Amino acid sequence: MRQLAILLAMLCLGASVAACNTVRGIGQDIERGGEIIQRTAK
């Protein structure tokens, strides 16, 4: 289960960085990725 969470985190991070155009956008995308990880871990 932990490996799945790590894999999802890496995918979210990669997608976030690819989709961001500004520093603010990067922060928002990382925050969303963290929220997804928290929901997955529950």
Secondary structure, DSSP 8 states (H G I E B T S, - for coil): -HHHHHHHHHHHHHHHHHH--SHHHHHHHHHHHHHHHHHHH-
